[in-house]
Amino acid sequence: MAKAKKQTSSKFKSDLVKELDAAIAQLTRVRALAISGAAADATSRQMAKKVASKKPAKRVLSTSAREAMAEAQRKRWAKVRRQKKQAERAALAK
């Protein structure tokens, strides 16, 4: 029984060591990429600032579009007022 526990324990340790080695290797590769990409990051940050500083183009609506939007909004508010009046009438009727 002691041998079985010892074998299981050593197998677990060897698996753990293999996983740690793989993780270290991956981190080393990522570190190397990060170091080599540092110059590229600085350039991309400068480009991002230029792009972010530009104002978006102003949207221009035609007069007829603005009128249609205004009319639709007036209809929506009229509906709300109508529903409010109906609710008040119903409350008074009770």
MOLIN-V956337 format. One line per field, one symbol per residue. ss: DSSP state (a for helix, b for strand, c for the rest). psi: psi as a letter, one per 40 degrees, with the letter a starting at -180 (. if undefined). burial: b if it has 9 or more other C-alpha atoms within 8 Angstrom, else e. A space follows every 10 residues. Layout:
BEGIN
ss->???
psi->???
burial->???
END
This chain:
BEGIN
ss->caaaaaaaaa aaaaaaaaaa aaaaaaaaaa aaaaaacaaa aaaaaaaaaa aaaccccccc ccaaaaaaaa aaaaaaaaaa aaaaaaaaaa aaac
psi->dddddddddd dddddddddd dddddddddd ddddddeddd dddddddddd ddehiihhhh iidddddddd dddddddddd dddddddddd ddd.
burial->eeeeeeeeee eeeeeeeeee eeeeeeeeee eeeeeeeeee eeeeeeeeee eeeeeeeeee eeeeebeeee eeeeeeeeee eeeeeeeeee eeee
END
